[in-house]
Amino acid sequence: MANDITADVLIIGTGIAGALAGSKLAQKGLKVAFLESGKRIDRFDAVEKFWNAKIKVPESAYPNDPAAEHPLTHKLNDYYQQIGPETFKSTYIKVVGGTTWHWLGTTLRNVPADFKLNSLYGQAVDWPFDYDALEPFYLAAEQEIGVAGDSSEDLGSPRSGEYPMKQIPVTYLDKHVGAALEGTRFQLRSTPQGRNSANHANRPPCCGNASCIPVCPIQAKYDATVHVRLAEEAGAVVHDETTATRLNLGSDGKIGSVDFRRADGSTGTASGTVVVLAAHAIETPRLLLNSAQDGAENGVANSSDQVGRNLMDHPSKLSWATTAEPVFPFRGPLATSGIENLRDGDFRKDRAAFRIEIANDGHSWPTGAPESTAADLANSGLRGAELDAAIKDATSRQIRISSLVEQSPDAENRVTLDPEKRDANGVPLPRIHYDYSDYTLAGLAAAEEAHDEIFAAMNASDINHAPDAKGAGHIIGTVRMGSDAQSSVVDADLRSFDHRNLFMLGSGTFPTSATANPTLTIAALSLRAVDAIAASVKEL
């Protein structure tokens, strides 16, 4: 049967990993084709959908069609088949451009020690290369995304060049927190962000709409449609509403073809000299495991039995309080500053590190404020001018902080295929076993103590800590990279150890979670893999 789609490079997924690599490969003159489960999104329609949504969660601006079904924050067990003991709480969407449509925009680098956690502290595993090997690609990724930041601050990660734009201005709240923390162990710094602080790359500067999650209405915040467009301008073809369902091995052990199903129910096959999986850390192992066949009885690329294993997030300690003086949240991007000096140290021999995000969204995440604040005050009997004054006072003094804690890789934290439930494309739904190690739990406890110190420095009252860890939206692990084919899925170039024409991109390849929001590292790794992918096309 003839293939319906052929290319030099067949990329499954149009998020930042696939789109960025695909644009560079197409610009090299290679024939690139994308398979994408989801639809193209009209930004105006997404904004209107979000405004009209009764339940406002990160996915509420986007479709969740049967042929491109994805998890929902408020209905985690509808798509994820969770078998505990903890609930995995992070999600993603399936659209052209991927989950960067609703990412926060934080673009932190890992710190050098993150690549040597085992060598330095006897924990987890080392990455197959060090920080210096990735630093030039971090710099290139910052240029591609368009990062706004303070180039004089290395934030623990030494730099060889400047950000393309100056930092996003810090908020009044940030300045108030910074002043309160002077002389303490906490160093508040401006957070580098993938959003414009000036006109850049034909996109406007951020104007503070404060809806970064789930949608920037003016595209001041980067999303991967930027590189989808660049890829198409260079000749790449995007097949949207087209879901890859199975990888088929050829007689030579390479990926011979990929079965797909379109949203209209029609099916076909695609092939590439090189196949690149860039379908995020749940869908990539799900596809590999669903491709079990002769010669790959345990799933494609899974001779190590590591596909689907070592699922991680950044379990987040969420805390909120009321400040003594007004700090005026609800202005600007959702987060513009953070505390980054707690991300490394000898303590990592005993407990996980974390970074602290200072939020500009008041009590929105934990309580649904300001709507819930107004309702609570009205229910207390206040009316008219008295109610108005009380709302202004209460909302002006709301502060929320959260710590993103590194999670230990654990082979038992894994994605497998549900034995009973399937999606509309006939692929088993993802079954998830998830838990926290003592190492990670100790990091969460230390984060809560740090939050109490910060609130005390601010003379805050009505202090609250969420009793359970929250999801950060960072899905990490499941197809880990390494130098040993017995314990890893891909090598340092992100090539499958089992199939020489198969590459995997995205945070699924991270051996450890570190503490940085993962998007910039995803982009840097994707750029680093481009030459290896291009060379493989020529070789094969």
C-alpha positions in Angstrom: 0.0 0.0 0.0 1.4 3.4 -1.0 2.0 6.0 1.7 -0.3 8.9 1.7 2.4 11.2 3.2 6.1 11.0 2.5 8.9 13.2 3.7 12.6 13.3 4.5 11.6 14.1 8.1 8.2 13.1 9.5 7.4 14.9 12.8 4.6 13.8 15.1 3.5 16.9 17.1 3.6 20.6 16.5 4.4 21.9 20.0 7.6 23.8 20.6 9.9 20.7 20.3 8.6 19.6 16.9 7.9 23.0 15.5 11.3 24.5 16.4 13.2 21.5 15.0 11.0 21.2 12.0 11.4 24.9 11.0 15.2 24.5 11.2 15.2 21.2 9.2 12.9 22.7 6.5 15.2 25.8 6.3 18.0 23.3 5.5 16.1 22.2 2.4 14.7 19.0 3.8 11.2 17.9 3.0 9.3 18.1 6.4 5.8 16.9 7.2 4.0 17.1 10.5 1.2 15.0 11.8 -0.9 16.9 14.4 -3.9 15.5 16.2 -5.5 18.8 16.9 -6.9 21.8 15.0 -5.5 25.1 14.0 -6.6 27.7 16.5 -8.0 31.2 15.8 -6.7 33.4 18.6 -9.9 35.6 18.7 -12.1 32.5 19.0 -9.9 31.1 21.8 -10.1 34.4 23.7 -13.9 34.5 23.3 -14.2 30.9 24.3 -12.2 31.6 27.5 -14.3 34.6 28.3 -17.5 32.6 27.9 -16.3 29.5 29.7 -18.2 28.9 33.0 -15.2 26.8 34.3 -12.0 28.7 33.6 -9.1 26.2 33.6 -6.0 26.2 31.4 -7.7 24.1 28.7 -11.0 26.1 28.6 -10.0 28.2 25.6 -9.4 25.2 23.4 -11.4 22.3 21.8 -11.4 18.9 23.3 -12.7 16.9 20.4 -13.1 13.1 20.5 -10.4 12.6 17.8 -8.0 14.9 19.7 -9.0 14.2 23.3 -6.7 15.5 26.1 -6.8 15.7 29.9 -8.8 18.5 31.6 -7.6 20.1 34.9 -11.1 19.8 36.5 -11.7 16.3 35.2 -8.4 14.6 35.5 -9.8 11.0 35.7 -11.8 11.3 32.5 -8.7 10.9 30.2 -6.0 9.7 32.6 -6.8 6.3 34.1 -5.2 6.8 37.4 -4.2 4.0 39.7 -2.6 6.1 42.4 -1.4 6.3 45.1 -1.1 10.0 44.1 -3.1 11.8 41.4 -1.1 13.1 38.5 -2.4 16.6 38.0 -0.6 18.2 35.0 -2.2 18.4 31.6 -1.6 19.4 28.0 -3.7 20.2 24.9 -3.7 18.9 21.4 -3.8 21.8 18.9 -1.4 23.1 16.2 1.2 24.9 18.3 0.7 22.5 21.3 0.6 23.4 24.9 2.6 26.6 24.5 -0.7 28.2 23.7 -1.4 28.2 27.5 2.1 28.1 29.1 3.0 30.7 31.6 6.0 31.9 29.6 8.8 31.4 32.2 12.1 30.6 30.4 14.6 29.6 33.0 17.7 27.5 32.3 18.7 24.6 34.4 21.7 25.2 36.7 24.9 23.3 36.1 24.5 21.0 39.0 21.2 19.8 37.6 23.1 17.8 35.0 25.2 16.0 37.6 22.8 15.2 40.4 24.2 11.7 41.0 27.9 12.6 40.7 27.5 15.6 43.1 24.9 14.5 45.5 24.4 10.7 45.1 20.8 11.2 43.9 19.0 10.1 40.8 21.1 10.0 37.6 23.4 12.3 35.6 22.5 13.7 32.2 24.7 12.3 29.4 26.3 15.8 28.9 27.0 18.8 31.1 25.7 22.4 31.3 28.5 23.7 29.1 27.4 21.4 26.2 23.9 22.8 26.3 24.7 26.5 27.0 25.1 27.6 23.3 21.7 26.0 22.6 20.1 27.7 25.6 21.3 31.0 24.1 20.0 30.1 20.6 16.7 29.0 22.1 16.3 32.3 23.9 16.8 34.1 20.5 14.3 31.8 18.8 11.6 32.2 21.4 12.3 35.9 22.0 13.1 36.0 25.7 12.9 39.2 27.8 15.3 39.2 30.7 18.0 40.9 32.7 21.2 39.8 31.0 23.3 40.9 34.0 21.8 38.2 36.2 22.9 34.6 35.4 20.4 33.2 38.0 22.9 30.4 38.8 23.3 29.6 35.1 26.3 31.3 33.5 25.6 33.0 30.2 27.7 33.6 27.0 25.4 36.2 25.6 22.5 38.6 26.2 18.8 38.1 26.0 17.2 39.6 22.8 15.0 41.9 24.9 15.3 43.8 28.1 13.3 42.4 31.0 9.5 42.7 31.5 9.0 45.4 34.2 8.5 44.0 37.6 5.2 44.8 39.4 4.5 46.9 42.4 3.9 43.6 44.3 7.3 42.3 43.3 8.9 45.5 44.6 7.0 45.2 47.9 8.1 41.6 48.3 11.7 42.4 47.4 11.9 45.2 50.0 10.5 42.9 52.7 13.1 40.2 51.9 16.2 42.5 52.0 18.7 41.0 54.4 17.1 37.5 54.4 18.3 34.4 52.7 15.8 35.0 49.8 17.0 36.8 46.7 14.2 38.1 44.6 15.0 38.4 40.9 13.2 39.3 37.7 12.1 36.2 35.9 13.2 35.7 32.2 10.1 35.3 30.1 9.1 34.2 26.6 7.1 37.3 26.0 7.9 40.6 24.3 8.9 43.6 26.3 9.2 45.5 23.0 8.1 45.1 19.4 9.9 41.9 18.3 9.6 39.4 15.5 6.5 41.1 14.2 4.7 40.7 17.5 3.7 43.4 20.0 5.0 44.0 23.5 3.1 42.6 26.5 0.3 45.0 27.6 -0.6 43.1 30.8 -3.8 41.3 29.8 -3.1 38.9 32.7 -4.5 35.9 30.8 -1.2 34.3 30.0 -2.8 31.1 31.1 -4.8 30.1 29.1 -4.3 32.5 26.2 -2.4 35.7 25.3 -4.9 37.7 23.2 -2.2 39.6 21.2 0.6 37.0 20.9 3.1 39.0 22.9 3.8 35.7 24.6 5.5 33.2 22.4 3.7 30.1 21.2 4.9 27.4 18.8 2.7 28.6 16.0 5.6 31.1 15.4 7.8 28.2 14.3 5.0 26.3 12.7 4.6 29.3 10.4 8.3 29.5 9.8 8.4 25.8 8.9 5.5 26.2 6.5 7.2 29.2 4.9 10.2 27.0 4.3 8.1 24.3 2.6 7.0 22.1 5.5 3.5 20.7 5.4 1.2 20.4 8.4 -1.4 17.7 8.4 -3.7 18.8 11.2 -6.5 16.7 12.7 -4.4 13.7 11.8 -3.4 11.4 14.7 -0.5 8.9 14.5 -1.8 5.6 15.9 1.0 3.1 15.3 4.7 3.0 14.3 5.5 0.1 11.9 8.9 -1.5 11.8 10.6 -2.4 8.5 12.6 -5.5 8.0 15.8 -3.5 8.7 14.6 -2.5 12.2 13.9 1.1 11.2 10.6 2.8 11.4 9.1 1.9 8.0 5.8 3.7 8.3 3.3 5.4 10.6 -0.4 4.6 10.6 -2.7 7.6 11.2 -6.4 8.4 11.5 -8.0 11.6 10.5 -10.8 13.4 12.4 -13.2 12.4 9.7 -12.5 8.7 10.3 -10.4 8.1 7.3 -7.0 6.4 7.7 -3.7 6.3 5.9 0.1 5.8 6.3 3.0 8.2 6.4 6.7 7.6 6.1 9.9 9.6 6.6 13.5 8.8 6.1 13.7 9.9 9.7 10.7 9.9 12.1 10.6 12.4 15.0 8.3 11.9 18.0 7.5 15.2 19.6 4.1 14.4 21.1 4.8 15.3 24.7 5.7 13.0 27.6 2.3 11.2 27.8 1.4 10.7 24.2 4.9 9.8 23.0 5.2 6.6 25.3 1.5 5.9 24.6 2.2 5.7 20.9 5.4 3.6 21.4 3.6 1.1 23.6 0.6 0.9 21.3 3.1 -0.1 18.5 4.0 -3.5 20.0 4.7 -6.0 17.2 7.0 -8.7 16.1 10.5 -7.4 16.8 9.2 -5.0 19.4 7.0 -7.1 21.6 7.3 -4.7 24.5 6.6 -1.7 22.3 8.7 0.3 19.8 12.0 1.7 21.2 11.5 -0.2 24.4 14.2 -2.9 24.6 15.3 -1.2 27.9 11.8 -1.4 29.3 12.1 2.3 30.2 9.3 3.6 27.8 6.7 5.2 30.0 8.7 5.0 33.2 10.1 7.8 35.4 7.1 10.1 35.0 7.8 13.4 36.8 6.3 16.8 37.3 7.3 19.7 39.6 5.0 19.0 42.5 4.1 22.5 43.7 3.6 23.8 47.2 0.9 26.4 47.0 0.5 29.0 49.8 -1.4 32.3 50.1 -1.9 35.0 52.7 -3.1 38.5 53.3 -0.5 41.3 53.4 -0.5 44.1 56.0 -0.3 46.7 53.3 -1.8 46.8 49.8 0.4 45.1 47.2 -2.1 45.5 44.4 -2.0 42.2 42.5 -3.9 41.3 39.3 -1.6 43.5 37.2 0.7 42.4 34.3 1.8 38.9 33.5 0.8 36.2 36.0 4.4 36.0 37.4 7.3 38.4 36.8 9.7 37.6 39.7 11.0 34.6 41.6 13.5 33.4 44.1 16.1 31.3 42.3 19.0 31.0 44.8 17.5 28.0 46.5 17.9 25.7 43.5 21.2 24.1 44.4 23.3 23.3 47.4 24.6 20.4 49.6 21.1 20.0 50.9 20.3 18.1 47.7 22.0 15.1 49.2 19.0 14.8 51.5 16.1 16.6 50.0 14.8 18.1 46.7 15.6 21.6 45.6 12.9 24.1 44.6 12.4 27.5 43.0 9.8 30.0 44.4 7.4 31.8 42.0 6.0 35.1 43.2 2.5 35.4 41.6 0.6 38.5 40.4 -2.8 36.8 40.4 -3.8 37.2 44.0 -5.7 34.2 45.4 -7.0 33.2 42.0 -5.4 29.8 41.9 -6.3 28.6 45.4 -9.7 30.3 45.9 -11.0 31.6 42.6 -10.5 35.3 43.7 -11.5 38.0 43.1 -14.9 36.5 42.2 -14.9 34.4 45.4 -13.7 37.3 47.5 -16.7 39.4 46.3 -19.1 36.5 47.0 -17.7 35.9 50.5 -18.0 39.6 51.4 -21.5 39.8 50.0 -22.6 36.7 51.9 -21.3 38.3 55.1 -24.0 41.0 54.6 -22.1 43.9 53.1 -23.8 45.9 50.4 -23.3 49.0 48.3 -20.4 51.3 49.0 -19.4 49.3 52.1 -19.1 46.2 49.9 -17.2 48.0 47.2 -14.7 49.3 49.7 -14.3 45.9 51.3 -13.6 44.2 48.0 -11.0 46.8 47.0 -9.2 46.4 50.4 -9.3 42.6 50.4 -8.2 42.1 46.8 -5.4 44.7 47.1 -3.7 42.7 49.9 -3.8 39.2 48.4 -0.5 37.4 47.8 0.2 33.9 46.5 3.5 32.1 46.2 4.3 28.6 45.0 7.4 26.5 45.0 8.2 24.1 42.1 9.9 21.1 43.7 12.2 18.7 41.8 10.8 15.2 41.6 12.9 12.1 41.9 12.8 9.8 38.8 11.1 6.5 39.8 10.7 3.6 37.4 7.3 2.8 39.1 5.9 6.2 38.3 4.8 5.4 34.8 2.5 5.6 31.8 1.1 2.3 30.5 -1.9 1.5 28.3 -5.3 1.0 29.9 -6.5 -2.6 29.2 -10.1 -1.5 28.6 -10.7 2.1 27.7 -9.8 3.5 24.3 -10.2 6.8 22.6 -12.0 7.6 19.3 -8.9 6.6 17.3 -8.8 3.2 18.9 -5.7 3.8 21.0 -5.9 2.7 24.7 -6.1 5.6 27.1 -3.1 6.4 29.3 -3.0 4.5 32.6 -0.9 6.3 35.2 0.8 5.1 38.4 2.2 8.1 40.3 3.7 8.8 43.8 6.2 11.0 45.6 9.5 9.8 47.1 10.7 10.8 50.6 13.3 13.0 48.9 10.6 15.0 47.0 8.3 15.1 50.1 11.2 16.6 52.1 11.5 19.3 49.5 7.8 20.1 49.7 8.1 20.4 53.5 11.1 22.7 53.2 9.2 24.8 50.7 6.4 25.3 53.1 8.8 26.4 55.8 10.3 28.9 53.3 6.9 30.3 52.5 6.2 30.9 56.2 9.5 32.8 56.5 8.5 35.0 53.5 5.1 35.7 54.9 6.6 36.5 58.3 9.0 39.0 56.7 6.0 40.7 55.1 4.0 40.7 58.4 1.3 38.8 56.5 -1.7 37.2 58.2 -4.4 34.6 57.3 -1.6 32.2 56.0 -2.8 29.2 54.2 -1.0 26.2 52.7 -2.7 23.8 50.3 -2.6 20.4 52.0 -1.7 18.5 48.8 0.9 19.2 46.2 -0.4 20.8 43.0 0.6 20.0 39.4 2.9 22.6 37.7 1.8 21.6 34.2 5.3 20.2 33.6 5.2 16.6 32.3 8.7 15.2 32.4 10.3 11.8 31.9 8.9 8.6 30.2 11.5 8.3 27.4 14.7 9.3 29.2 18.0 10.0 27.5 21.3 8.5 28.7 24.5 6.9 27.6 23.4 3.3 28.4 21.0 1.5 26.1 20.1 -0.8 29.0 18.7 2.0 31.1 17.6 4.7 28.6 15.4 5.1 25.6 17.4 7.7 23.6 21.0 8.8 23.5 22.5 12.2 24.0 21.4 13.2 20.4 17.8 12.1 21.3 18.1 9.2 18.8 16.4 5.9 19.8 18.9 3.2 20.8 16.7 0.6 19.1 15.8 2.2 15.8 18.4 4.4 14.0 15.9 6.6 12.1 13.8 7.4 15.2 14.3 10.5 17.3 12.3 11.8 20.3 12.0 15.4 21.4 10.5 17.1 24.4 10.6 17.0 28.2 10.0 13.2 28.1 13.7 12.8 27.4 14.8 14.6 30.6 16.6 12.2 32.9 15.7 14.3 35.9 13.3 17.1 36.5 15.6 19.8 38.0 13.6 22.9 39.1 13.4 25.1 36.1 10.2 25.4 34.1 11.1 23.0 31.3 10.2 24.8 28.1 13.5 26.5 27.4 15.4 23.3 28.0 13.0 21.5 25.6 13.8 24.2 23.0 17.6 24.0 23.6 17.6 20.2 23.3 15.5 20.3 20.1 18.0 22.8 18.5 20.9 20.6 19.6 19.3 17.6 17.9 18.7 19.3 14.5 22.2 18.6 13.1 22.0 14.9 14.2 18.6 14.5 12.5 19.7 16.2 9.3 22.8 14.0 9.2 20.7 10.9 9.7 18.6 11.8 6.7 21.7 12.0 4.6 23.1 8.9 6.0 20.0 6.8 5.7 
